[in-house]
Amino acid sequence: MTTNQATQSTAPGMDLALLAKLTGGLGDKKTVERISGEFAQLYTEFLPDVFHSETGIRIGVSYVSCTSGLMNDLIADLGDSFALADGSLRNWSPNFSLACGNSFVIALMELMLGAEADTITQPIDRPLSDIEIDLAVMVFERIAGVLRSGVNAPGGFEAILERPYNAEDRPKPDELARPEFGVAIRMAIELGSIASEFALIIPQRAFLKTKVTAPKARNQVSKAKQEWTDRMNDQVRRSQVTLEARIRLQKLTLGTISRLAAGDVIAFQDKRDVRVQVSANGKDMYSCEFGRAGERYTVRVKDNISTDDEILRHLIG
C-alpha cells in the first residue's frame, strides 16, 4: 500500500499529514525541536553517568539532530550500521524504537573483555554477532532506563524492550498498518577514539505530550560496576555457539581420491584413540578423542588448545 492509498483509506480527500496535525499526531517544527532538545539534554547529562558508574567506562554524549517523518521511514533512514530494539512504556507510549550504532557495541565488547582503550580502533561497519547482540541488550536497557527516568509516565512502570536485532534483519512494515508520524532524535556517542551514534524513534502522538524532567538523583539509575560486568560476562557465556569437529583421515593418492564413489570407505588416520580437533568460527579450541555414548557419537575433551579469554575474544566476532 502506498502513502496515497493509506491516506485515502484513512480519510478520503484529506492529506495524511494534515489529518495527523488535526488529531495530535504531528507537531510543528518549533515544538518538535524544543522537545527534542529536552531529550538531548537528558541524555547528555545522565547517560555518561550511568555508564561510568556501572562499568567504570567513560563515554561522551552530544546532540546531533532531530527529524520528523513517518516512523518506518525514520528507522529505514538510519541505515544498516545500527542495531534496533523495539519497546513500549505503559502510560507513555505503546511503541517506540531505540537504535545504537554497531561500532559502539563492538568497541564496548572489546573493552569489557580486557582490551586497552588506546588499542581499540574504529570498527568496520558490520552486523553484530549473536554475542554482541547479547551485550546490546544491556546497552539498550541503559538507554531505556534514562528514557524512563525523564518522561512523565505515571505509575512507575519500567520500559519493556524486545530483543535487539541488526537493522538488516528488521521485518518489512505491514502495508495495511496505518502510517504513524514520529521523530528521530540522533545523539553522538564517543568511547575513547570510537565515534558512533544512538537514536530514539518516538511516535509524535506520545512525544508531543511529553514533559521531560531530570531525575531527582542520578544514582537512582545506577548499579554497581561489578554487577554490570558479571551480568555481561554471564550473557556472553550463555550465548549459543556452533561447534565443529575435525578428524584426520588416512592419506590417499590423488588418483585414488579422484575415483572415490558412493559406498567407498575411508579410514581414520589414528588406529586407536581417534583424535578430534573441535573448533568454533574457524578457531581450534579443544583437542578431543572420538567415541560413542548409546546411539550418539561423541567427543571427549582431552586438552584445551586456547585459554578462556582467547576463546571469548574470538567468539565475539
Helices and strands as residue ranges (DSSP letters): H 3-10, H 16-22, H 29-55, E 60-70, H 71-76, E 82-89, E 93-101, H 102-112, G 117-119, H 130-150, E 160-161, E 165-166, G 167-169, E 181-191, E 194-203, H 204-207, G 218-221, H 225-238, E 244-247, H 254-258, E 275-280, E 283-293, E 296-304, H 308-315
